[in-house]
Amino acid sequence: MTAAVSIVIPSYRRGRILLDTLEHLLKLPVRPAEILIVDQTEAHPPKVLERFQTLEENNPGPGAAKVRRIVLFGPSIPHAMNIGLQEATGEIVLFLDDDIIPDENLIRAHVEAYEKFPEAWAVAGQVLQPEDGFHVSEVRDQRSELGSQKTEDSGRRTETGNQEQGITNQKPESQICSQELRTANKKLKSSLRRDLGFQFNSSVPAWVENVMAGNLSVKKDFALRVGGFDENFIPPVSFRFETEFAKRLVAAGGKIRFAPAASIKHLRAGSGGTRSRGSHLTSASPAHGVGDVYYALCCGRGLEQILYLVRRPFREVFTKFHLTHPWFIPVKFMGELRAVAAGCRLHRRGPRLLAGGLRVILISTVQADRPNGSMVRYGAMIRNALELHTPYAVEELNLSPSQAWLDRFPGPLQTPLRYLCIAWNARRLLPKQRNAVLHLLDGSHAYLLGALPPLRCPLTITVHDLIPTLCMTGELEGERPGRGAQWILKQMLKNLSRADAVAAVSENTRQDVCRIAGMALEETCTVHSAVDVLSGGESGAPEKSPYILHVAGNNNFYKNRPGVIQIFRKIRERVPVRLKMAGAPPDASLCEQIRSSGLEPEIEFCSNVSEEELAGLYRQAAFLLFPSLYEGFGWPPLEAMALGCPVLCSNAGSLAEIAGDAAWTAAPDDVAGFAGYGIRLLQEPDERRRRVEAGLRQVQNFNLQQLASGLTGAYTMAAERFSE
């Protein structure tokens, strides 16, 4: 057994019986690394306190568990379990009730379940109750194992049972036919009711979607990833809190293993505890139903959620007791209606989870069927960085209609329709999101926030550049946007401040945001993009003559493609070299300039190149020529450096910041300066080698781990400002 196990025991007003439980745990043959008592009792008798102090001060020998008591005020099971989860040092955290007798194999069985099923994020153990005479059940009204089977409604690998209620004999797996599997799957309950009736005194292992918190172990990192336990389930609302946690964990991609070998006897102590007490049959209190209502609102979807909530009040009053005591029906029904109102209030407030467990929802405004492009690439890069280097659970939400749908309409209508659909989807979907950090990947769509009600979770916006705004203000000499575009740009600038954090892809862009949008520096941060080394191009045939490479994804003015032709013409006067222009096909004005230059035979356009083809172009180029008038970040210089291609770029926008000392830089309009540097790179091999080595060092500063660290800082800033 290699995994370290921390036992966490929430306790409330059960000091004496808790000491008995500790005595049993300390005698187990396989002992935990530590036992954390999260004690919410206001005051203990002196003898109980003395015993706790003795246990804490006792210096355990090798292999013995250290006991630590954490004192909290105000009873709450989810809060106590969250505190224990955060304080635990073991990679596996085992939650136990304070009134149990553990099986001697308890800890070993939990750990062995993770070793046998590494895909499990949590393990639920067997719980034997005194009202059942501590009986082990062989009959279960839920799924049990028939082997691996993907169910239609969940799409996940599940193991399904062949026992229905009333059937006591099981067939071996080898005798189970596909028809029985199909029958079992058809009888699976809805996602809300699935495994609610699971018999935790069963002896049959299974994959489940419900747990009992009194014998539950979790992988600490994964439990923190989903936010721990929802603290909206406060007393006396704690009913269903562990089920909600289980559903959330499964929704995040986890699996829960029921391991009957990890067994406890639950004593059900008559005093203490934080759950709702009293008869639920005769009470008008909402306490007995609000937890179930809140669970349905959190985990249900659409019609299933509505039916669950509508049926509950009637289900609660259609009992044998109410048939013989009908005068309690209106009382109980009133309590159920109050429970629905209370549950709705809790749901409207939003979950109370651990901050470290917030999901990240990446909000894209790019057509889902668009195969490439800078924003497609940026979204994939963000997802990779978060999944590889952070504990966040990452989801995607696309607000744009598909290009296939837009193609049904005439060309002039496609852009307005796309923007209208994005606005409609933002209005419809974003206010519903909870328990997440929203990340709008393209800050040019920040205008959407003006039409939205206050969001219920933190929002981070990435700003890539403010080129259209700079053209509108006259700071760049590009075409001035039309009136409609100007209105959108002004709304974008106005609503950037509604974000809880603005992440700029470069320090230069961050300064532009603060200067033009009037934001304070502490409301923004710089999160440099990452650069992956492009694959391919290693085995291509060497070029017969050297060439200069230029890469641009579009023909926009700031790419300065006419300047590339002028610089190439100047270099060509001294050195016989060719020019390859990769990216967007040339527009009419660029074609005319090339024809008038007389260099048309020496210029080659490489359009629609694949990643492998672009990598080959970088590897064999004499150098990359990149005299842009402005860049918010600038990927091509770093891509070139990563593949051993020297870089000659402008010092405009963020390029001096991104390229650093590894590239030779000049003003965008300094044709002679660019030409002089280019001639040196072509004629001086030693200088070219030094530029290559400097580039390989510079590109190391822009990796996925660095990007993930920057994003974590931005999300933390957003969460802190949202909670203020």
N, C-alpha and C positions, 0 to 999 in steps of 0.2 A: 504494500500500500504506500504510494508515493505522495498523493495529494494531501496537503495540510487542511484539516477540517476545523472550523470555528463553530462552536455551538452557541446559539443565541436563544435566550429564554425570556420573552416578555412576561412580566408578572405584575399583578395588582391585587393587593390585600390577601395574599396567600403565602405569607412568610414561612409558616411552619411546614406546610406541605411542600413548598419549594425546597426547603432544606432536605426533606426526604428524597425528592427527585434528584437533587445534587448528589446525595449519598449513593444513589443507584448509578448515576453517570460516572462518578469517580471510581467505581469498582469495575467498570467495563474492561474486558481484556484488551481491546483496542481503544485507546483514549484519544480525545481530540487535542489539538494544539492549545486551545483555550476554551473557557466557558464564560460567556458574557451574560450577565444578568441585567436586563433592562428593567429596573424596578420603578414602578409608578405609584407605590404605596406611600400615603402621606406620613405614616409613623408606624414603626414596628415595636413590639414589646422588647424590653431591654435584652432578654436572653436571646431573642432572634437576632438582634443587631450584633450582639457579642459573637454569635456563631458566624455571621457574615464576615465580621472583621477578622476572625481567626482564619477563615478560608482564604480571604484576600491576602493576608499577611504571610500565610504559610508559603515558604519557598519550596515549590515542588521539585522532586528529584527528576532524573532523566526519564523522559517518556511520559511524565505526569502532566495533567492539564492545569494551567494556571486559571484561577477564578478571579474575575473582575466584575464589580458591581457598578452599574451606571444608574444614577438616580435622576428620574424625570418627574415633573409635576403635571398632573392632568392625565387621566387614563385615555389611551388611544392605542389600539393594537397596531394599526399601520405605522403610526409614528414611531412606536417602540421598535418595530421590526426594521424600519428604515435606519434608525440610529444604530442598531446592531449591525445592519448590513454595511454601513459606512465605517464603523469602528473595527469590524472584524479584520484580522490579518490573514486568515486562511483563504486559499483560492476557492474552497467550497464552504458555504455557510449553511449550517443545519439549524433550522428553526424548530423548536420543541415547545410544547405546552409545559406549564409549571406543575402540572398534576398528573404525572405519568410514571409508569414502570417500563423502562426500556428493555427490549430483548438484548441478550448479550452480543448478538451479531449486528446490532443496529448500525453502528458507524461503518463497519466493514462492508455491509450490504450496500449502503449508500455509495461508497467509493467504488465498489466493484461494478455497480450499475453504470457509472460514468466510464469506467475502463472498458466495459463490454459494449456500451453504446456511446461513443464519443460525440455523436451528434446531439445528444441530450443536453439541454440547458438547465433542466431541473429534474429532480427525482422526488416523487411522492411515495411515502412509505405506508405500510399497512397500519390501520388504526382500529384497535379492538375496543368496543364500548361496553360498559358494565350492563346496560339494558339488554344487550344481546348475550349476556353471560360470557363475555370475552370469546365469542364463538367465531370461528373462521368460516366464512361463507363460500360455498362452491357454486352458488346460483347468483348470476348478476344480470341486471336489466340494463346492460350497456355493452359496448363493444368489448370483445376479448380477442385473443390472438388466433387468427386463422392463417397467419403469414402476412407477407407484404402485399398491400393493395392500395392503389391510389383511388381515393374516393372522388366522385364527380364534383361534389360541392366544395371541397377544400383544395384539391390538387396536390395534397401532400401525401407522403407515404404513411399509411396507417396500417395497423394490425387489427383485424376484425374478428370477433368471436362467433362461435356457432351456437352459443347457449342463449336461448331466449328464456324469459321468466317462466319457471315451472319445469324447465328441462334440466335434468341433473347429470346426465351422462354426456361426456365429451368424446368426440372422435379424434383419433390422432390426425396430425396435419396431413399425412399421406393419404388419408381416406376422405378428405374434404374435397368436394367437387366444385367446379366453377359456378354451378347453379346455386349452391349454398352461399358462395361468396356474394353473388349478385343479390340474392334474397336478403342477406345481412346488410348489405350496403343500402338497399332500398329502405330498410327500417331505421337507418340513422336519423336522429332527430335534427331539428334545425340547429344552426350554429349557436343560438342563444341557449337552447335547452340541451345541447349535446353534453353528455356526461354530468348533468346536474344531479342525476340520481345514482351516480357511481357509488358502488358499495366498497368502501375503503377497507372493509374487513375481508375482502376477497383474497383468494390464494393464487389467482391467475395473473401473471404479468401482462401489461398492456401499455399502449401509447394513449394518453388521456389529454383532455383539455380542461380538467378541473383538478383542484388540489385541496387538501386540508392543511391549514397553516400549522397545525400542531405536530406534524411530522413531515416537513418539507425541506429539502436541500436544494440549493441553487448554486450555479457557478457565479461567483461574485461579479465578475466583469460584465456578464450578460445581464444579470439582474439590474445592475446600475445602468446599463445601456438603455433598458426600457423604462427607467425612471423609478425603479423600486415599487413600493406599494402606495396606492392612491390614498392620501390622508384626508380626503373628503369623507371617507368611511369612518367618521368619528363616532364614539358612543352616543346614543345607542344605535348607530347606523352601520355598524361593522358587518352586518349580514351581507354576504356575497363578496367581501373585499378580496378574498383569495381567489375566487373564481374570476373576477375582473382582471386580477394580475395574471392568471393563467392564460386567459384569452388574449391579453395584450402581448404576452411573451410569445405565444404561438403566432399571432399576427405579425410579429417582427421577424419571423422565420425560425423560431426556436421549436424544440420538441420537449415533451414532458413524459418521463418514463415512470410507470407505476411499478414499484419493486416490492412485492409482498414480503420478501425476506427481511426488509428493513422494517421491523415491527415494534409497536409500542402498545401498552395497555393504557387507555385514557381513563382516569379515575372519575372525571366529571365532579370535581369538588363543589360542594354546595355553596360555599362562600367565596367571595371575591370574583374576579373576572370582569371583563368590560363589555360583554355583549348585553343586548336588551333582555330584560327579565319581565316576568309577569305573564299572564295568559294573553296570548294574541287572539284568542277566540272571543273574548268579551270586552276588548279594549277599543276605544276610539282614538288611541294614540297613533300617530303616523310612524312611530319608531319601529314597529314590526315589519313595515313594508317599504320604507323609504330606501333602504339599501338595495333591495331587489329592483326597485324602479330606477334608481341611479345606475345600477349595473346594466339594465336593459337599454337605457339611453346612451351609455358609453359604448356598449359592445354591439348593439343591434343596428340594423340597416333597413331603411325603407319599410315595406309592409310587414316584415318579420317583427320589427320593433313595435309597430303600432298594434299588431295582433297580440303580442306578449303583454303590452300594457293594458289593452282593453280586456283581455281575458282574466288578468290577475284578480281584480276586485270580485268578479263573479266566482272564480275558482275558490277564493278564500271564504266566501259565505255559503257555498254549496258543500257543506260538510255534514256528517252524521250529527255532530253536536248542534248545528244550527237547525237541522230538521226537527230536533226535539226541544230546542230553545229558540224558537223563531223571533222572540222579542229582542234578541241580540243581533239580528241581521242588520237593521238600520244603523246600529251602533258601530258594528264592524265595517259596514260599507262606508260610513263617514270617515273612519280611520284610514281606509284605503284611498279615498279621494284626497285626504290630507297628505298621505304618503306620496301620491302622484305630484301634488303641488310642491312638496318639499324636495322631491327628487329632481323636478324640473329646475328649481332654484339652484340646486347644487350643480347640475349639468350646465346651466347657463353661466355659472361662475367659472367653470373649467376645472380640470383635474389639478390636484396638488401633488405633484411628483417631485422627485429629486431633480435638481437642475441638471446634473450630469447625465440624466437619462433622456433629455429632450431629443426628440427625433429632428432630423433636418429634412425639410421638404424643399427640393430644388425646383423652382418655378421657372419653366421655360416658356418662351414666346416664339419659338421656332417651330415650323411645321414638323410634325412628328415623322413624316415620310421624307424629309429632306436628308440626303445621304451625307452631305459634308457642309463645310462652312465654318467660319471662325467661332460662331456661337455654339454650333454642334460640338465642335472640338473642345471648347471651354467647358461645356456641361459634362462631357465625358471625363475631362481632366479633374474637375471638382469631385465627381463621384469616386473616381479611382483613389484620389488622395484621401478622402474621408473614409472609404472602406478599408484601405490598407494601413492607415496610420492613426485612426481615431476610433473610439468605441461607439461613435454615433450610428444610429440606425438611419439609413438614407432612403428617402423615397423621392419620386419625381411627380410633378404635376404640370401638365402641358396645357397652356391656355389657348394655343393657336389651333385653328382647324387644319386639316391635312391639305397638302397641295392638290391631291387628287380631287378633293371636294371643291376647292377653289377653281380648278380647271373647268368646272361645269359652267362657269360664268365668263362673260367677256373680259378681256384683259384689263380695261380701265376700271372695272368694278372690283377686281380681286383685292387690291390693296385696301380700299375702304372697308370691304367686307371682312377682311382679315382683322383689321383694327377693331371693328365692331364686335366680332366674335371674341377677341381677346378681352375687350372691356366687359362683355356680357359674362364670360366665364369667370373673370376675376370677381365680378360682383356676386356671382352665384356661388363660387367655391371658396374663395379666400376667407370670408368671415366665418366659415364653418370649421376652419382648421384650429385644432387645440393641441396642447402638449407637444409643441414643436417649435423649432426656429424656422421661420420661412426665409428662404434665400432667393430673391429675385435676381436671376443671372444677368439680366440686361437692364441697366439703369435707365436706358432711353425710354422704358415703359413705366417709369415712376409716376407719370401723369395719371395712371390708373387709380392711385391712392386717393385722388380728389373725389372720386365717386363712390368710395367705400365707407361703410360704417367703421368705427374703431375695431381694429383686429384684436383677437383674443390671445395672441401669442407674439413673441418678438419677431421683428422683421429686419433682415439684413439685405442691403442692395449693393450689387457690384456695379461700379461705374467704370467703363472701359476708356471712354474719352468723351470730350465735349466739343468735337469738331463742328457739328452743325450749329451749336450755340456760338462758337467762336466766329463762324462765318456770319451769323446773324448780328453779332456785335461789331464786326469789321476787323477783328483781330487776326483772322485768316482771310486770304483773298479769294476764297472759293465763292461759288454762286450763292447768293443770298436766298434763304428758304422763302417759300411763299407764305401767304397769310395764315393758311390753315396749319402749316408746319410750324410757323412761329408761335401760334397759340399753344400747340402741343409742347413745344420746347419750353415755353414759359411755365406751363403747368408742371412739366417735369422738374424744372428747377425749384418751383414753389413747393412741390410735394416730396422732394428728397429729404426735407427736414422731418417728415413724418416717419421716416425709417428710424429704428432704434440704433442702427449702426450702418454707416456707409463705408464699404470697402473699395478703395481705389486700386487699380492694378499697378500703379506706379506712384511714386511720390510726386512727380510732376502733375499727374492727373488729380491727385489729392489736393494739391495747392490750387489747381483750377477750380475744383469743386468748392473749396472754402472761399475763394475769391469771388466767383461768379454767383454761386448759390447762397452766399452769406452764411455758411455753416462754420461752426467753431471747430478747431482742430481736434478737440477731445470727442467730437461726435463722429469723427472719421478715423480711418486707419488705412495703412498701406498693406496690401496682400499681393505680392508679386505672383504672377502666373508661373507655372512650371513648364519645362521644356523636356519632352521625351526625345531620346535619340531615335531618329527615323531609321527604320530597318530597310535593308536592301541596298543594292548598288555596289556591293563589295566585289562582285565577279564580272562586272561589265567590262567590255573591251575598252582599252585606253583611247582617248581622243588623239587624232593625228596632229591637231594644232590646238594651242591653248584658247580658252574662251573665258569671257567675263560673264557672270551670271547675275541676273536681276530677277527677284521674285515678288509678285504682287497679286493679291487675290481679286483686285478690281482695277478699273481705270479712273478712279476718283482723282481729283486734282492733287490731293495731298500726297499721293504715291510718287508724284513728280516723274512720270515716265518720259515726258519730253526732255527733262533735265538729264535722264539716263542717256538719251540719244546724243545730246550735246557733249556730255562727258566722254562717251564712247568715241565720238568723232574726233575729239581732241587727242585721246590716247592713240587712236588709229594713225594719226599723223606721225607718231614716233615708233610704234610697235605694231607689227602685223598680228592682229588678234581678232577673234570673232566675239559676237554678243549673243547670248541666249536669254530670252525673256520668258520666264515661266509664270503660269497663272492665267489670268483672264486674257481672252483674245483681244487684239488691239481695236480701238474704236477708229472712226473715220479720220479724225484729226491726227491721231498718231500715225496712221498709215500714210497720210499725206506728208507729214514731216519726214518719215523714213524715205519716201520716194524722192523728196527734194534734197535729202542729204547725200544721195548717190551711194549709200552704203547698204542698199536693200539686199544684195547677195550675201553680205556678211552678218546679217541679223536673222536669227531664227526664233520663231515663237513656239513655245511648248505649252499647249493648252490642255486642260483636263488631265494633268499628269497624276498618276497614282503616287501613293506614299513611297513605294519602292523606286519609282522613276525619279521622284524629286530627290530622294537620298542619293541616287547615282549622280544626278546633276551637281549636287553640293560636293560630293567626294572628288569629282574630276575638274571642278572649276578652278581657275587661277585665283579668283577671289569673288566675293559677293559685293556687288555695287548697290547701295541702298540709300540714295540721297533724298529721303522723304522730307516733305515740308512739315509734317507733324505725325507723331505716333503716340497712341495712348499707352502702348506697351512695346510691341514690335517683336514678333516671334522669329521672322527669317534670320536676323543676325545671330540669335542664339542657336537656332537650328544649324546654321552654317558652322559656328564654332564647335558644336558638339560633334560634327563630322569632319573636323580638320580642315575647314575652308576658312581662309583669312577673310576679314570683314573690313570694308570701307563704307562708312555710313555717315549721315549727317549728324549734327549735334542738336537738332531740333526736337521739341517735345520731350519724350522720355528716353530717347536713344542714347544720349550721353550717360544717363543713369544706368541703363540696362547694359550697354556695351562696355562701360567702364574704360579701363586703360588697355583692354585687349584689342580694341579696334582703332583704326585711324579715323578721325572724324574731321569734318569740315562743314562750313555753313552750306545750307542747301543750294544757294545760288553761286557758290564759289566753284565754277567749272574748272578754272585753272588749278586750284588747289586739289580738287578731286583727281584731275588728270595726272598731276605730279605724283601724288601718292600711288595711284594705280600703276604708273610706269615703274616706280621703284619696286612694287610687289612683283611685277613681271620680270624685272631685270636683276633683282638681288635675291637669290635663293636663301641666303642666311637671314635676311630681314623677314622674308615670308615665313621661314621656319619659326622665328621668334614670335610672330603674330599668331601662328597656329598653336604654339604651346601656351601663350597667354590666353587664347580663346578657350582652350580645353580647361584651364583653371577657372576662368570666369563663369562658364556654364554650370559649374558645380554648385553655384549659389542659387540655382533655380531648379529645384527638384520637388518631387511630390511630398516629401516629408516636410520641407520648408513651407510648402503651400498649405499642408494640413495644419501646421503650427499657426500660421497666420489666420486661417479660417477659424480655428478654435478660439483665438483671441478675439476675432470679430464677433463670434457667436456669444462668447462670454460677455462682451461689452453690450450686445443687444439684450441679453437676458437681464443684466444688471439694470440697464436703463429702463427696460420694460417694467421691472418690479418696483421702480421708484414711485 
